[in-house]
């Protein structure tokens, strides 16, 4: 996973499987909001 880069960040939860999404977990730990989709660096 360390070699993957995605210029986009954020997501819209669309199914029950999204409850345990790693992105939202990591965003909570980093005090970020993953609900808005935006272009990162």
MOLIN-V802106 format. One record per residue. PSI is psi as a letter, one per 40 degrees, with the letter a starting at -180 (999 if undefined). OMEGA is omega in radians with two decimals (* if undefined). BURIAL is + if it has 24 or more other ideal C-beta (glycine too) atoms within 12 Angstrom, else -. Layout:
# MOLIN-V802106
psi->PSI omega->OMEGA burial->BURIAL
psi->PSI omega->OMEGA burial->BURIAL
This chain:
# MOLIN-V802106
psi->e omega->-3.07 burial->-
psi->e omega->-3.10 burial->-
psi->e omega->-3.10 burial->-
psi->h omega->3.09 burial->-
psi->h omega->3.12 burial->-
psi->h omega->-3.11 burial->-
psi->e omega->-3.11 burial->-
psi->i omega->3.09 burial->-
psi->i omega->3.10 burial->-
psi->i omega->-3.08 burial->-
psi->i omega->3.01 burial->+
psi->h omega->-3.13 burial->-
psi->h omega->-3.05 burial->-
psi->e omega->3.14 burial->-
psi->i omega->3.13 burial->-
psi->d omega->3.12 burial->-
psi->e omega->-3.13 burial->-
psi->e omega->-3.12 burial->-
psi->d omega->-3.09 burial->-
psi->f omega->-3.11 burial->-
psi->h omega->-3.12 burial->-
psi->d omega->-3.10 burial->-
psi->d omega->3.14 burial->+
psi->d omega->3.08 burial->-
psi->d omega->-3.14 burial->-
psi->d omega->3.10 burial->-
psi->d omega->3.09 burial->-
psi->d omega->3.14 burial->-
psi->d omega->-3.11 burial->-
psi->e omega->-3.14 burial->-
psi->f omega->3.11 burial->-
psi->i omega->3.10 burial->-
psi->h omega->-3.11 burial->-
psi->e omega->-3.08 burial->+
psi->d omega->3.09 burial->-
psi->h omega->3.13 burial->-
psi->h omega->-3.10 burial->-
psi->i omega->3.12 burial->-
psi->h omega->3.13 burial->-
psi->a omega->-3.11 burial->-
psi->999 omega->* burial->-
